[in-house]
Amino acid sequence: MERPQPVSLSEAFRFWLKLGFISFGGPAGQIAIMHQELVERRRWISERRFLHALNYCMLLPGPEAQQLATYLGWLMHRTRGGVIAGLLFILPSLFLLILLSWIYVRYGQVPEVAGVLYGIKPAVTAIVLFAAYRIGSRALKNTILWALAALAFLAIFVLDMPFPLIVLAAAVLGAIGGRIMPQKFVVGGHTAAKHSFGPALIDDDTPIPDHVRFCWTRLLKIIAAGLVLWSSVMGLLCWQHGWNATMTQIGWFFTKAALLTFGGAYAVLPYVYQGAVEYFQWLSATQMIDGLALGETTPGPLIMIVAFVGFLGGWNQLPFGSESALMAGVIAAIVATYFTFLPSFLFILAGGPLVESTHGNLKFTAPLSGITAAVVGVILNLAIFFAWHVFWPQGFAGHFDAVSALIGACALLALARYKTGVIPVIAACGATGLLLLFLRPWLAGQGILI
């Protein structure tokens, strides 16, 4: 099998744009899509290099799937490639969520939309479950890493431990394990994939290009650029609105959310709920739940719910229905998105050269292998959380939604057995939900509740 031809920036641009529109299924599903496209089908990068980059992204605060896209774009086409990949991963969902947010606040709940969401939610659950299985089957190559994943699952599911503490404990255990039994942390985890899909454009033994090598001057330039990008926009907001204004506080709040929360969108959601709903009261609890449903069913990272929160934060400050309210909502959504994702770009562009210099060094890879094993356990917990809320919408005390469970089972069968793509599964389940909406009177007569 021949090595793929070099990829031009325009070809990469088209792929990252496509990815921005098809990246459904939350972080696990999005990572699985990138693996299937870039490692298995196109062979732009080897599995070992892909999983090593994933290790680093999972260690960072912020959306790991978007950071992984930025990392891979940077690896192939320098800084501009990383910026293009990262931006195209989020821009389609930003525009779509702004549109859906406006429809939501302007026209309220539409039965047809509720029907489509009813079908899509179990499909998203199946996508996350299947992606968790795929990632786990590649990351957990021995009993030690399986045990770490199980401990992480019990820590978050039973003990409700915070994600940063789980990550720290896994890194420490990985570092200790790398010294005591190094072979267990070389053959397992995301740092040493055994499966090969043929020679890749960026392979295990590909020489390191100049832009991937660590350089203090380049690092300082990136840090300086990041500080300028953050302080200039924050300064403009303070000058225009004042520190205590909603726009400025949205920027500051989501800066803290981007820096202080680990574990991707699911870990940041409780923080956003506490601040946006309970403290600032930018939106109600019901609106927050509806926004989460929109985020689950649109492409892009689930953390894009910040655009919905920002939109309602701007909209609710002005009289309902005014043109100023719409403009305020759009600007607030963009501000929330900007301050949420800016640190993600800086983490990748500043830390990428350091990470690339460690992919053959057990001293660094053993802790990351431990972290990856723990993250698999956390993803499993999130998949169970999804299934619980979708199949038991009123909790275990309420009725079991057998119709929703059947849709989820069919979606999982299509993904696992027939290798159906994510988009056809989402479309088919959404259409099923819409059909059930029109059949609801007849189903109710048969004693079937949906």
C-alpha positions as a Markdown table, in Angstrom:
| # | Residue | x | y | z |
|---|---|---|---|---|
| 1 | Met | 0.0 | 0.0 | 0.0 |
| 2 | Glu | 1.4 | 3.4 | -1.0 |
| 3 | Arg | 1.8 | 6.4 | 1.2 |
| 4 | Pro | -0.9 | 9.1 | 0.5 |
| 5 | Gln | 0.1 | 12.1 | -1.5 |
| 6 | Pro | 0.8 | 15.4 | 0.4 |
| 7 | Val | -2.4 | 17.3 | 1.3 |
| 8 | Ser | -2.8 | 20.9 | 0.1 |
| 9 | Leu | -4.2 | 23.5 | 2.4 |
| 10 | Ser | -7.3 | 23.9 | 0.1 |
| 11 | Glu | -8.0 | 20.2 | 0.3 |
| 12 | Ala | -7.6 | 20.3 | 4.0 |
| 13 | Phe | -9.9 | 23.4 | 4.1 |
| 14 | Arg | -12.7 | 21.4 | 2.3 |
| 15 | Phe | -12.4 | 18.5 | 4.7 |
| 16 | Trp | -12.5 | 20.7 | 7.9 |
| 17 | Leu | -15.5 | 22.5 | 6.5 |
| 18 | Lys | -17.2 | 19.2 | 5.9 |
| 19 | Leu | -16.3 | 18.1 | 9.4 |
| 20 | Gly | -17.9 | 21.2 | 10.8 |
| 21 | Phe | -21.3 | 20.2 | 9.3 |
| 22 | Ile | -21.2 | 16.4 | 10.1 |
| 23 | Ser | -19.6 | 16.4 | 13.6 |
| 24 | Phe | -22.6 | 15.1 | 15.5 |
| 25 | Gly | -22.6 | 12.9 | 18.6 |
| 26 | Gly | -20.7 | 15.0 | 21.2 |
| 27 | Pro | -16.9 | 14.7 | 21.8 |
| 28 | Ala | -16.8 | 10.9 | 21.7 |
| 29 | Gly | -18.7 | 10.7 | 18.4 |
| 30 | Gln | -16.7 | 13.6 | 16.9 |
| 31 | Ile | -13.4 | 12.0 | 17.8 |
| 32 | Ala | -14.6 | 8.7 | 16.3 |
| 33 | Ile | -15.5 | 10.5 | 13.0 |
| 34 | Met | -12.1 | 12.1 | 12.8 |
| 35 | His | -10.4 | 8.8 | 13.5 |
| 36 | Gln | -12.5 | 7.1 | 10.8 |
| 37 | Glu | -11.8 | 9.9 | 8.2 |
| 38 | Leu | -8.2 | 10.8 | 8.9 |
| 39 | Val | -6.7 | 7.6 | 10.2 |
| 40 | Glu | -8.7 | 4.8 | 8.6 |
| 41 | Arg | -9.9 | 6.2 | 5.2 |
| 42 | Arg | -7.6 | 9.1 | 4.2 |
| 43 | Arg | -4.5 | 8.0 | 6.1 |
| 44 | Trp | -3.4 | 11.6 | 6.7 |
| 45 | Ile | -2.0 | 10.6 | 10.1 |
| 46 | Ser | -1.0 | 7.3 | 11.8 |
| 47 | Glu | -3.1 | 5.9 | 14.6 |
| 48 | Arg | -0.2 | 6.2 | 17.1 |
| 49 | Arg | 0.3 | 10.0 | 16.3 |
| 50 | Phe | -3.5 | 10.6 | 16.3 |
| 51 | Leu | -4.0 | 9.0 | 19.7 |
| 52 | His | -0.9 | 10.7 | 21.2 |
| 53 | Ala | -2.5 | 14.1 | 20.2 |
| 54 | Leu | -5.8 | 13.0 | 21.7 |
| 55 | Asn | -4.1 | 12.3 | 25.0 |
| 56 | Tyr | -2.9 | 15.9 | 25.2 |
| 57 | Cys | -6.3 | 17.3 | 24.2 |
| 58 | Met | -8.1 | 15.3 | 26.8 |
| 59 | Leu | -5.7 | 16.6 | 29.5 |
| 60 | Leu | -6.7 | 20.2 | 28.7 |
| 61 | Pro | -9.7 | 22.3 | 29.9 |
| 62 | Gly | -12.1 | 22.9 | 27.0 |
| 63 | Pro | -13.6 | 20.9 | 24.2 |
| 64 | Glu | -11.2 | 18.1 | 23.3 |
| 65 | Ala | -12.7 | 17.3 | 19.9 |
| 66 | Gln | -12.3 | 20.9 | 18.7 |
| 67 | Gln | -8.8 | 21.0 | 20.2 |
| 68 | Leu | -7.9 | 17.8 | 18.4 |
| 69 | Ala | -9.0 | 19.2 | 15.1 |
| 70 | Thr | -6.9 | 22.3 | 15.7 |
| 71 | Tyr | -3.9 | 20.1 | 16.7 |
| 72 | Leu | -4.2 | 18.0 | 13.5 |
| 73 | Gly | -4.6 | 21.0 | 11.3 |
| 74 | Trp | -1.6 | 22.6 | 12.9 |
| 75 | Leu | 0.5 | 19.4 | 12.5 |
| 76 | Met | -0.2 | 19.4 | 8.8 |
| 77 | His | -0.3 | 23.1 | 7.8 |
| 78 | Arg | 1.4 | 25.1 | 10.6 |
| 79 | Thr | -0.5 | 27.8 | 12.6 |
| 80 | Arg | -2.8 | 28.8 | 9.8 |
| 81 | Gly | -3.9 | 25.2 | 9.3 |
| 82 | Gly | -4.6 | 24.9 | 13.0 |
| 83 | Val | -6.7 | 28.1 | 13.1 |
| 84 | Ile | -8.6 | 27.1 | 10.0 |
| 85 | Ala | -9.4 | 23.6 | 11.3 |
| 86 | Gly | -10.4 | 24.9 | 14.7 |
| 87 | Leu | -12.6 | 27.7 | 13.3 |
| 88 | Leu | -14.4 | 25.6 | 10.8 |
| 89 | Phe | -15.1 | 23.0 | 13.5 |
| 90 | Ile | -17.2 | 25.6 | 15.4 |
| 91 | Leu | -18.5 | 28.2 | 12.9 |
| 92 | Pro | -21.3 | 26.1 | 11.3 |
| 93 | Ser | -22.7 | 25.3 | 14.7 |
| 94 | Leu | -22.4 | 28.9 | 15.9 |
| 95 | Phe | -24.4 | 30.2 | 12.9 |
| 96 | Leu | -26.9 | 27.4 | 13.3 |
| 97 | Leu | -27.4 | 27.9 | 17.0 |
| 98 | Ile | -27.8 | 31.7 | 16.6 |
| 99 | Leu | -30.6 | 30.9 | 14.1 |
| 100 | Leu | -32.2 | 28.3 | 16.3 |
| 101 | Ser | -31.9 | 30.6 | 19.4 |
| 102 | Trp | -33.8 | 33.3 | 17.6 |
| 103 | Ile | -36.5 | 30.9 | 16.4 |
| 104 | Tyr | -36.7 | 29.5 | 20.0 |
| 105 | Val | -37.2 | 32.9 | 21.7 |
| 106 | Arg | -39.3 | 34.4 | 18.9 |
| 107 | Tyr | -41.7 | 31.6 | 18.1 |
| 108 | Gly | -41.5 | 29.3 | 21.1 |
| 109 | Gln | -41.9 | 25.5 | 21.0 |
| 110 | Val | -43.2 | 24.0 | 17.8 |
| 111 | Pro | -44.7 | 20.5 | 17.9 |
| 112 | Glu | -42.9 | 19.4 | 14.8 |
| 113 | Val | -39.5 | 20.4 | 16.2 |
| 114 | Ala | -40.3 | 18.5 | 19.4 |
| 115 | Gly | -41.1 | 15.4 | 17.4 |
| 116 | Val | -37.8 | 15.6 | 15.5 |
| 117 | Leu | -35.9 | 16.0 | 18.8 |
| 118 | Tyr | -37.7 | 13.0 | 20.3 |
| 119 | Gly | -36.2 | 10.8 | 17.6 |
| 120 | Ile | -32.8 | 12.4 | 17.6 |
| 121 | Lys | -32.1 | 12.1 | 21.3 |
| 122 | Pro | -31.9 | 8.3 | 21.4 |
| 123 | Ala | -29.8 | 8.4 | 18.3 |
| 124 | Val | -27.3 | 10.7 | 20.0 |
| 125 | Thr | -27.3 | 8.3 | 23.0 |
| 126 | Ala | -26.5 | 5.4 | 20.6 |
| 127 | Ile | -23.7 | 7.5 | 18.9 |
| 128 | Val | -22.1 | 8.3 | 22.3 |
| 129 | Leu | -22.3 | 4.7 | 23.5 |
| 130 | Phe | -20.8 | 3.3 | 20.2 |
| 131 | Ala | -18.0 | 5.9 | 20.2 |
| 132 | Ala | -17.2 | 5.1 | 23.8 |
| 133 | Tyr | -16.8 | 1.5 | 22.8 |
| 134 | Arg | -14.6 | 2.3 | 19.8 |
| 135 | Ile | -12.3 | 4.5 | 21.8 |
| 136 | Gly | -12.2 | 2.1 | 24.8 |
| 137 | Ser | -11.4 | -0.9 | 22.6 |
| 138 | Arg | -8.3 | 1.0 | 21.2 |
| 139 | Ala | -7.2 | 2.6 | 24.4 |
| 140 | Leu | -7.5 | -0.3 | 26.9 |
| 141 | Lys | -5.1 | -2.9 | 25.8 |
| 142 | Asn | -4.4 | -4.6 | 29.1 |
| 143 | Thr | -5.9 | -5.3 | 32.5 |
| 144 | Ile | -4.1 | -2.5 | 34.2 |
| 145 | Leu | -5.6 | 0.1 | 32.0 |
| 146 | Trp | -9.0 | -1.6 | 32.2 |
| 147 | Ala | -8.7 | -1.3 | 36.0 |
| 148 | Leu | -7.9 | 2.4 | 35.8 |
| 149 | Ala | -10.9 | 2.9 | 33.5 |
| 150 | Ala | -13.1 | 1.0 | 36.0 |
| 151 | Leu | -11.8 | 3.0 | 38.9 |
| 152 | Ala | -12.5 | 6.3 | 37.1 |
| 153 | Phe | -16.0 | 5.2 | 36.3 |
| 154 | Leu | -16.7 | 4.3 | 39.9 |
| 155 | Ala | -15.1 | 7.5 | 41.2 |
| 156 | Ile | -17.4 | 9.7 | 39.1 |
| 157 | Phe | -20.5 | 7.5 | 39.0 |
| 158 | Val | -20.6 | 6.4 | 42.7 |
| 159 | Leu | -18.5 | 8.9 | 44.5 |
| 160 | Asp | -19.3 | 11.9 | 42.3 |
| 161 | Met | -15.6 | 13.0 | 42.3 |
| 162 | Pro | -14.7 | 16.1 | 40.3 |
| 163 | Phe | -13.1 | 15.4 | 37.0 |
| 164 | Pro | -9.8 | 17.3 | 37.6 |
| 165 | Leu | -9.2 | 15.1 | 40.7 |
| 166 | Ile | -9.8 | 12.0 | 38.6 |
| 167 | Val | -7.3 | 13.2 | 36.0 |
| 168 | Leu | -4.7 | 14.0 | 38.6 |
| 169 | Ala | -5.0 | 10.6 | 40.2 |
| 170 | Ala | -4.8 | 8.9 | 36.9 |
| 171 | Ala | -1.7 | 10.8 | 35.9 |
| 172 | Val | 0.0 | 9.9 | 39.2 |
| 173 | Leu | -1.0 | 6.2 | 38.9 |
| 174 | Gly | 0.2 | 6.3 | 35.3 |
| 175 | Ala | 3.6 | 7.8 | 36.3 |
| 176 | Ile | 4.0 | 5.2 | 39.0 |
| 177 | Gly | 2.9 | 2.4 | 36.8 |
| 178 | Gly | 5.3 | 3.5 | 34.0 |
| 179 | Arg | 8.2 | 3.0 | 36.5 |
| 180 | Ile | 7.0 | -0.3 | 38.0 |
| 181 | Met | 5.6 | -2.0 | 34.9 |
| 182 | Pro | 6.6 | 0.1 | 31.9 |
| 183 | Gln | 5.5 | -2.6 | 29.4 |
| 184 | Lys | 1.8 | -2.1 | 30.5 |
| 185 | Phe | 1.9 | 1.6 | 29.6 |
| 186 | Val | 3.6 | 1.1 | 26.3 |
| 187 | Val | 1.4 | -1.6 | 24.7 |
| 188 | Gly | -1.8 | 0.0 | 26.0 |
| 189 | Gly | -3.5 | 3.3 | 26.0 |
| 190 | His | -3.6 | 5.9 | 23.3 |
| 191 | Thr | 0.2 | 6.2 | 23.1 |
| 192 | Ala | 0.8 | 2.9 | 21.4 |
| 193 | Ala | -1.8 | 1.7 | 19.0 |
| 194 | Lys | -1.3 | -1.8 | 17.6 |
| 195 | His | -3.6 | -1.5 | 14.6 |
| 196 | Ser | -2.3 | -0.1 | 11.3 |
| 197 | Phe | -4.3 | 1.0 | 8.3 |
| 198 | Gly | -1.3 | 1.3 | 6.1 |
| 199 | Pro | 1.4 | 3.9 | 5.7 |
| 200 | Ala | 0.2 | 7.4 | 6.6 |
| 201 | Leu | 1.2 | 10.9 | 5.4 |
| 202 | Ile | 2.2 | 11.7 | 9.0 |
| 203 | Asp | 3.5 | 8.3 | 10.1 |
| 204 | Asp | 5.2 | 7.1 | 13.3 |
| 205 | Asp | 8.6 | 7.6 | 11.8 |
| 206 | Thr | 7.9 | 10.8 | 9.7 |
| 207 | Pro | 10.7 | 13.4 | 10.3 |
| 208 | Ile | 9.6 | 16.3 | 12.5 |
| 209 | Pro | 9.1 | 19.5 | 10.4 |
| 210 | Asp | 10.5 | 22.8 | 11.6 |
| 211 | His | 7.2 | 24.3 | 12.9 |
| 212 | Val | 6.6 | 21.2 | 15.2 |
| 213 | Arg | 10.0 | 21.7 | 17.0 |
| 214 | Phe | 9.9 | 23.6 | 20.3 |
| 215 | Cys | 11.2 | 27.1 | 20.2 |
| 216 | Trp | 11.1 | 29.6 | 23.0 |
| 217 | Thr | 10.7 | 32.6 | 20.6 |
| 218 | Arg | 7.7 | 31.0 | 18.9 |
| 219 | Leu | 6.1 | 30.2 | 22.3 |
| 220 | Leu | 6.5 | 33.7 | 23.6 |
| 221 | Lys | 5.0 | 35.1 | 20.4 |
| 222 | Ile | 1.9 | 32.9 | 20.7 |
| 223 | Ile | 1.4 | 33.8 | 24.4 |
| 224 | Ala | 1.8 | 37.5 | 23.5 |
| 225 | Ala | -0.7 | 37.2 | 20.6 |
| 226 | Gly | -3.2 | 35.4 | 22.9 |
| 227 | Leu | -3.0 | 38.1 | 25.6 |
| 228 | Val | -3.5 | 40.8 | 22.9 |
| 229 | Leu | -6.5 | 39.0 | 21.5 |
| 230 | Trp | -8.1 | 38.6 | 24.9 |
| 231 | Ser | -7.3 | 42.0 | 26.4 |
| 232 | Ser | -8.3 | 44.0 | 23.3 |
| 233 | Val | -11.8 | 42.6 | 23.1 |
| 234 | Met | -12.3 | 42.6 | 26.8 |
| 235 | Gly | -11.0 | 46.2 | 26.9 |
| 236 | Leu | -13.4 | 47.2 | 24.1 |
| 237 | Leu | -16.4 | 45.7 | 26.0 |
| 238 | Cys | -15.4 | 47.5 | 29.2 |
| 239 | Trp | -15.1 | 50.8 | 27.3 |
| 240 | Gln | -18.4 | 50.4 | 25.5 |
| 241 | His | -20.5 | 48.9 | 28.3 |
| 242 | Gly | -18.6 | 49.0 | 31.6 |
| 243 | Trp | -17.3 | 46.1 | 33.7 |
| 244 | Asn | -20.7 | 45.2 | 35.3 |
| 245 | Ala | -22.6 | 45.2 | 32.0 |
| 246 | Thr | -24.0 | 41.9 | 30.7 |
| 247 | Met | -21.7 | 41.8 | 27.6 |
| 248 | Thr | -18.6 | 42.3 | 29.7 |
| 249 | Gln | -19.6 | 39.7 | 32.3 |
| 250 | Ile | -20.4 | 37.2 | 29.6 |
| 251 | Gly | -16.8 | 37.6 | 28.3 |
| 252 | Trp | -15.3 | 37.3 | 31.8 |
| 253 | Phe | -17.6 | 34.4 | 32.9 |
| 254 | Phe | -16.8 | 32.3 | 29.8 |
| 255 | Thr | -13.1 | 33.0 | 30.1 |
| 256 | Lys | -13.2 | 31.4 | 33.5 |
| 257 | Ala | -15.3 | 28.5 | 32.2 |
| 258 | Ala | -12.7 | 27.9 | 29.5 |
| 259 | Leu | -9.8 | 27.9 | 31.9 |
| 260 | Leu | -11.2 | 26.3 | 35.0 |
| 261 | Thr | -13.3 | 23.4 | 33.8 |
| 262 | Phe | -11.8 | 20.1 | 32.7 |
| 263 | Gly | -13.5 | 17.2 | 31.0 |
| 264 | Gly | -15.1 | 18.8 | 28.0 |
| 265 | Ala | -18.6 | 20.1 | 27.6 |
| 266 | Tyr | -20.2 | 17.8 | 30.2 |
| 267 | Ala | -17.9 | 19.0 | 32.9 |
| 268 | Val | -18.5 | 22.7 | 32.1 |
| 269 | Leu | -22.3 | 22.4 | 32.0 |
| 270 | Pro | -22.8 | 22.4 | 35.8 |
| 271 | Tyr | -20.5 | 25.5 | 36.0 |
| 272 | Val | -22.4 | 27.3 | 33.3 |
| 273 | Tyr | -25.8 | 26.4 | 34.8 |
| 274 | Gln | -24.8 | 27.6 | 38.2 |
| 275 | Gly | -23.4 | 30.9 | 36.9 |
| 276 | Ala | -25.8 | 31.7 | 34.0 |
| 277 | Val | -29.1 | 30.5 | 35.6 |
| 278 | Glu | -28.7 | 30.9 | 39.3 |
| 279 | Tyr | -26.2 | 33.8 | 39.7 |
| 280 | Phe | -26.6 | 36.1 | 36.7 |
| 281 | Gln | -30.1 | 34.9 | 35.8 |
| 282 | Trp | -29.4 | 35.4 | 32.1 |
| 283 | Leu | -31.9 | 32.6 | 31.3 |
| 284 | Ser | -34.2 | 30.2 | 33.2 |
| 285 | Ala | -33.6 | 26.6 | 34.1 |
| 286 | Thr | -36.1 | 25.5 | 31.5 |
| 287 | Gln | -34.4 | 27.5 | 28.8 |
| 288 | Met | -31.1 | 26.0 | 29.8 |
| 289 | Ile | -32.4 | 22.5 | 29.4 |
| 290 | Asp | -33.9 | 23.4 | 26.0 |
| 291 | Gly | -30.6 | 24.9 | 25.0 |
| 292 | Leu | -28.9 | 21.7 | 25.9 |
| 293 | Ala | -31.3 | 19.8 | 23.7 |
| 294 | Leu | -30.4 | 22.1 | 20.8 |
| 295 | Gly | -26.7 | 21.6 | 21.5 |
| 296 | Glu | -27.1 | 17.8 | 21.5 |
| 297 | Thr | -28.8 | 17.8 | 18.1 |
| 298 | Thr | -26.6 | 20.3 | 16.1 |
| 299 | Pro | -23.1 | 19.6 | 14.7 |
| 300 | Gly | -20.0 | 20.9 | 16.5 |
| 301 | Pro | -18.9 | 20.6 | 20.1 |
| 302 | Leu | -21.7 | 20.4 | 22.7 |
| 303 | Ile | -20.1 | 23.3 | 24.5 |
| 304 | Met | -21.5 | 25.4 | 21.8 |
| 305 | Ile | -24.5 | 25.7 | 24.1 |
| 306 | Val | -22.5 | 28.8 | 25.3 |
| 307 | Ala | -23.8 | 30.5 | 22.1 |
| 308 | Phe | -27.4 | 29.8 | 23.2 |
| 309 | Val | -26.7 | 31.0 | 26.7 |
| 310 | Gly | -25.0 | 34.1 | 25.4 |
| 311 | Phe | -27.8 | 34.8 | 23.0 |
| 312 | Leu | -30.5 | 34.6 | 25.7 |
| 313 | Gly | -28.3 | 36.7 | 28.0 |
| 314 | Gly | -28.2 | 39.5 | 25.5 |
| 315 | Trp | -31.8 | 39.1 | 24.3 |
| 316 | Asn | -33.3 | 39.1 | 27.8 |
| 317 | Gln | -31.7 | 42.4 | 28.8 |
| 318 | Leu | -33.9 | 44.3 | 26.3 |
| 319 | Pro | -37.7 | 44.5 | 25.5 |
| 320 | Phe | -39.0 | 41.4 | 23.8 |
| 321 | Gly | -39.0 | 41.4 | 20.0 |
| 322 | Ser | -37.1 | 44.6 | 19.4 |
| 323 | Glu | -34.5 | 44.8 | 16.8 |
| 324 | Ser | -32.0 | 45.8 | 19.4 |
| 325 | Ala | -32.7 | 42.6 | 21.3 |
| 326 | Leu | -31.9 | 40.5 | 18.3 |
| 327 | Met | -28.6 | 42.4 | 17.7 |
| 328 | Ala | -27.7 | 42.1 | 21.4 |
| 329 | Gly | -28.4 | 38.4 | 21.3 |
| 330 | Val | -26.2 | 37.8 | 18.3 |
| 331 | Ile | -23.3 | 39.9 | 19.7 |
| 332 | Ala | -23.6 | 38.2 | 23.1 |
| 333 | Ala | -23.5 | 34.7 | 21.4 |
| 334 | Ile | -20.4 | 35.7 | 19.5 |
| 335 | Val | -18.8 | 37.1 | 22.6 |
| 336 | Ala | -19.5 | 33.9 | 24.6 |
| 337 | Thr | -18.1 | 31.7 | 21.8 |
| 338 | Tyr | -15.0 | 33.9 | 21.4 |
| 339 | Phe | -13.9 | 33.8 | 25.0 |
| 340 | Thr | -14.8 | 30.1 | 25.4 |
| 341 | Phe | -12.7 | 29.0 | 22.4 |
| 342 | Leu | -9.8 | 31.4 | 22.4 |
| 343 | Pro | -7.8 | 29.5 | 25.2 |
| 344 | Ser | -8.3 | 26.3 | 23.2 |
| 345 | Phe | -6.4 | 27.6 | 20.2 |
| 346 | Leu | -3.6 | 29.0 | 22.5 |
| 347 | Phe | -3.2 | 25.7 | 24.4 |
| 348 | Ile | -2.7 | 23.8 | 21.1 |
| 349 | Leu | -0.5 | 26.3 | 19.3 |
| 350 | Ala | 1.7 | 26.8 | 22.4 |
| 351 | Gly | 1.8 | 23.3 | 23.7 |
| 352 | Gly | 1.8 | 21.2 | 20.5 |
| 353 | Pro | 5.6 | 21.4 | 20.0 |
| 354 | Leu | 6.2 | 20.2 | 23.6 |
| 355 | Val | 3.7 | 17.3 | 23.1 |
| 356 | Glu | 5.2 | 16.2 | 19.7 |
| 357 | Ser | 8.6 | 16.0 | 21.4 |
| 358 | Thr | 7.3 | 13.4 | 23.9 |
| 359 | His | 5.6 | 10.8 | 21.8 |
| 360 | Gly | 8.4 | 8.3 | 22.2 |
| 361 | Asn | 9.3 | 9.2 | 25.8 |
| 362 | Leu | 7.7 | 6.8 | 28.4 |
| 363 | Lys | 8.3 | 9.4 | 31.2 |
| 364 | Phe | 5.6 | 11.6 | 29.5 |
| 365 | Thr | 3.5 | 9.0 | 27.8 |
| 366 | Ala | 2.8 | 6.7 | 30.8 |
| 367 | Pro | 0.9 | 9.4 | 32.7 |
| 368 | Leu | -1.0 | 10.3 | 29.6 |
| 369 | Ser | -1.9 | 6.6 | 29.1 |
| 370 | Gly | -3.3 | 6.6 | 32.6 |
| 371 | Ile | -5.3 | 9.7 | 32.0 |
| 372 | Thr | -6.7 | 8.3 | 28.7 |
| 373 | Ala | -7.8 | 5.1 | 30.5 |
| 374 | Ala | -9.6 | 7.2 | 33.1 |
| 375 | Val | -11.3 | 9.3 | 30.5 |
| 376 | Val | -12.7 | 6.2 | 28.9 |
| 377 | Gly | -14.4 | 5.5 | 32.3 |
| 378 | Val | -15.7 | 9.0 | 32.4 |
| 379 | Ile | -17.1 | 8.8 | 28.9 |
| 380 | Leu | -18.9 | 5.6 | 29.8 |
| 381 | Asn | -20.5 | 7.4 | 32.8 |
| 382 | Leu | -21.7 | 10.2 | 30.4 |
| 383 | Ala | -23.2 | 7.6 | 28.0 |
| 384 | Ile | -25.1 | 6.1 | 30.9 |
| 385 | Phe | -26.2 | 9.6 | 32.0 |
| 386 | Phe | -27.6 | 10.2 | 28.5 |
| 387 | Ala | -29.4 | 6.9 | 28.4 |
| 388 | Trp | -31.0 | 7.4 | 31.8 |
| 389 | His | -32.4 | 10.8 | 30.9 |
| 390 | Val | -33.6 | 9.8 | 27.5 |
| 391 | Phe | -35.2 | 6.5 | 28.3 |
| 392 | Trp | -36.5 | 7.5 | 31.7 |
| 393 | Pro | -37.5 | 11.1 | 31.1 |
| 394 | Gln | -39.3 | 11.4 | 34.5 |
| 395 | Gly | -36.6 | 9.5 | 36.3 |
| 396 | Phe | -36.7 | 5.8 | 37.4 |
| 397 | Ala | -40.0 | 6.5 | 39.3 |
| 398 | Gly | -41.6 | 7.4 | 36.0 |
| 399 | His | -42.4 | 5.2 | 33.0 |
| 400 | Phe | -39.7 | 3.6 | 30.8 |
| 401 | Asp | -39.9 | 5.1 | 27.3 |
| 402 | Ala | -39.9 | 1.8 | 25.3 |
| 403 | Val | -40.3 | 3.6 | 21.9 |
| 404 | Ser | -37.3 | 5.8 | 22.5 |
| 405 | Ala | -35.3 | 2.8 | 23.6 |
| 406 | Leu | -36.3 | 1.0 | 20.5 |
| 407 | Ile | -35.1 | 3.9 | 18.3 |
| 408 | Gly | -31.8 | 4.0 | 20.2 |
| 409 | Ala | -31.3 | 0.2 | 19.8 |
| 410 | Cys | -32.0 | 0.5 | 16.1 |
| 411 | Ala | -29.5 | 3.4 | 15.8 |
| 412 | Leu | -26.9 | 1.4 | 17.7 |
| 413 | Leu | -27.4 | -1.6 | 15.5 |
| 414 | Ala | -27.1 | 0.5 | 12.4 |
| 415 | Leu | -23.8 | 2.0 | 13.7 |
| 416 | Ala | -22.2 | -1.2 | 15.0 |
| 417 | Arg | -23.5 | -3.9 | 12.7 |
| 418 | Tyr | -24.0 | -2.1 | 9.4 |
| 419 | Lys | -21.4 | 0.6 | 9.8 |
| 420 | Thr | -24.0 | 3.3 | 8.8 |
| 421 | Gly | -22.7 | 6.9 | 8.9 |
| 422 | Val | -23.7 | 9.3 | 11.7 |
| 423 | Ile | -25.6 | 11.7 | 9.4 |
| 424 | Pro | -28.0 | 9.0 | 7.9 |
| 425 | Val | -28.6 | 7.7 | 11.5 |
| 426 | Ile | -29.4 | 11.1 | 12.8 |
| 427 | Ala | -31.7 | 11.9 | 9.7 |
| 428 | Ala | -33.5 | 8.6 | 9.9 |
| 429 | Cys | -34.2 | 8.9 | 13.7 |
| 430 | Gly | -35.3 | 12.5 | 13.3 |
| 431 | Ala | -37.7 | 11.5 | 10.6 |
| 432 | Thr | -39.0 | 8.6 | 12.8 |
| 433 | Gly | -39.7 | 11.1 | 15.6 |
| 434 | Leu | -41.6 | 13.3 | 13.3 |
| 435 | Leu | -43.7 | 10.4 | 12.0 |
| 436 | Leu | -44.5 | 9.3 | 15.6 |
| 437 | Leu | -45.8 | 12.8 | 16.3 |
| 438 | Phe | -48.5 | 12.3 | 13.7 |
| 439 | Leu | -49.1 | 8.8 | 14.9 |
| 440 | Arg | -49.3 | 9.9 | 18.5 |
| 441 | Pro | -53.2 | 9.9 | 18.8 |
| 442 | Trp | -53.3 | 6.3 | 17.4 |
| 443 | Leu | -50.5 | 5.1 | 19.6 |
| 444 | Ala | -52.1 | 6.6 | 22.6 |
| 445 | Gly | -55.2 | 4.7 | 21.8 |
| 446 | Gln | -53.1 | 1.5 | 21.8 |
| 447 | Gly | -51.8 | 2.4 | 25.2 |
| 448 | Ile | -48.3 | 3.4 | 24.0 |
| 449 | Leu | -47.0 | 6.6 | 25.6 |
| 450 | Ile | -44.4 | 8.8 | 23.8 |
